[in-house]
Amino acid sequence: MGIAIWNLLEEPIEDIDLIAAVAQIFGETSEVVAEGTLTFLEHLQESGFVEIQ
């Protein structure tokens, strides 16, 4: 899941749109991928790779 999210972060994106895009990539619902997506974003922010506004 990580590489899919990373590729989507090339441009600024709202978290809800990111979750929807990840869900579409994996053929899942937003509810299924939301927690993992947000957790990955938190790790990226803690590591200094992204800034969440």
MITIRO-551150 format. One record per residue (C-alpha): residue number from 0; z, x, y; residue in three letters. Coordinates in nm, 2 decimals. Layout:
MITIRO-551150
<node k="NUM" c3="Z" c1="X" c2="Y" r="Ala"/>
...
***
This chain:
MITIRO-551150
<node k="0" c3="0.00" c1="0.00" c2="0.00" r="Met"/>
<node k="1" c3="0.08" c1="0.29" c2="0.24" r="Gly"/>
<node k="2" c3="-0.27" c1="0.42" c2="0.28" r="Ile"/>
<node k="3" c3="-0.40" c1="0.07" c2="0.35" r="Ala"/>
<node k="4" c3="-0.15" c1="0.02" c2="0.62" r="Ile"/>
<node k="5" c3="-0.20" c1="0.36" c2="0.77" r="Trp"/>
<node k="6" c3="-0.58" c1="0.30" c2="0.80" r="Asn"/>
<node k="7" c3="-0.51" c1="-0.03" c2="0.98" r="Leu"/>
<node k="8" c3="-0.30" c1="0.15" c2="1.23" r="Leu"/>
<node k="9" c3="-0.59" c1="0.34" c2="1.39" r="Glu"/>
<node k="10" c3="-0.59" c1="0.08" c2="1.66" r="Glu"/>
<node k="11" c3="-0.29" c1="-0.11" c2="1.82" r="Pro"/>
<node k="12" c3="-0.22" c1="-0.42" c2="1.61" r="Ile"/>
<node k="13" c3="0.05" c1="-0.69" c2="1.61" r="Glu"/>
<node k="14" c3="0.28" c1="-0.69" c2="1.31" r="Asp"/>
<node k="15" c3="0.18" c1="-1.04" c2="1.21" r="Ile"/>
<node k="16" c3="-0.19" c1="-0.94" c2="1.22" r="Asp"/>
<node k="17" c3="-0.11" c1="-0.62" c2="1.02" r="Leu"/>
<node k="18" c3="0.07" c1="-0.83" c2="0.75" r="Ile"/>
<node k="19" c3="-0.23" c1="-1.07" c2="0.73" r="Ala"/>
<node k="20" c3="-0.48" c1="-0.78" c2="0.69" r="Ala"/>
<node k="21" c3="-0.27" c1="-0.62" c2="0.42" r="Val"/>
<node k="22" c3="-0.24" c1="-0.95" c2="0.24" r="Ala"/>
<node k="23" c3="-0.62" c1="-0.99" c2="0.25" r="Gln"/>
<node k="24" c3="-0.68" c1="-0.64" c2="0.12" r="Ile"/>
<node k="25" c3="-0.46" c1="-0.70" c2="-0.18" r="Phe"/>
<node k="26" c3="-0.55" c1="-1.06" c2="-0.23" r="Gly"/>
<node k="27" c3="-0.19" c1="-1.18" c2="-0.18" r="Glu"/>
<node k="28" c3="-0.01" c1="-1.40" c2="0.06" r="Thr"/>
<node k="29" c3="0.15" c1="-1.27" c2="0.38" r="Ser"/>
<node k="30" c3="0.48" c1="-1.37" c2="0.24" r="Glu"/>
<node k="31" c3="0.43" c1="-1.14" c2="-0.06" r="Val"/>
<node k="32" c3="0.34" c1="-0.83" c2="0.14" r="Val"/>
<node k="33" c3="0.55" c1="-0.88" c2="0.45" r="Ala"/>
<node k="34" c3="0.87" c1="-0.70" c2="0.34" r="Glu"/>
<node k="35" c3="0.69" c1="-0.40" c2="0.20" r="Gly"/>
<node k="36" c3="0.46" c1="-0.37" c2="0.51" r="Thr"/>
<node k="37" c3="0.75" c1="-0.39" c2="0.75" r="Leu"/>
<node k="38" c3="0.96" c1="-0.14" c2="0.55" r="Thr"/>
<node k="39" c3="0.67" c1="0.10" c2="0.55" r="Phe"/>
<node k="40" c3="0.63" c1="0.06" c2="0.93" r="Leu"/>
<node k="41" c3="1.00" c1="0.13" c2="0.98" r="Glu"/>
<node k="42" c3="0.97" c1="0.46" c2="0.77" r="His"/>
<node k="43" c3="0.67" c1="0.56" c2="0.98" r="Leu"/>
<node k="44" c3="0.86" c1="0.50" c2="1.30" r="Gln"/>
<node k="45" c3="1.17" c1="0.68" c2="1.18" r="Glu"/>
<node k="46" c3="0.94" c1="0.98" c2="1.09" r="Ser"/>
<node k="47" c3="0.79" c1="0.97" c2="1.44" r="Gly"/>
<node k="48" c3="0.44" c1="0.88" c2="1.32" r="Phe"/>
<node k="49" c3="0.41" c1="0.55" c2="1.50" r="Val"/>
<node k="50" c3="0.58" c1="0.38" c2="1.79" r="Glu"/>
<node k="51" c3="0.67" c1="0.02" c2="1.74" r="Ile"/>
<node k="52" c3="0.69" c1="-0.18" c2="2.06" r="Gln"/>
***
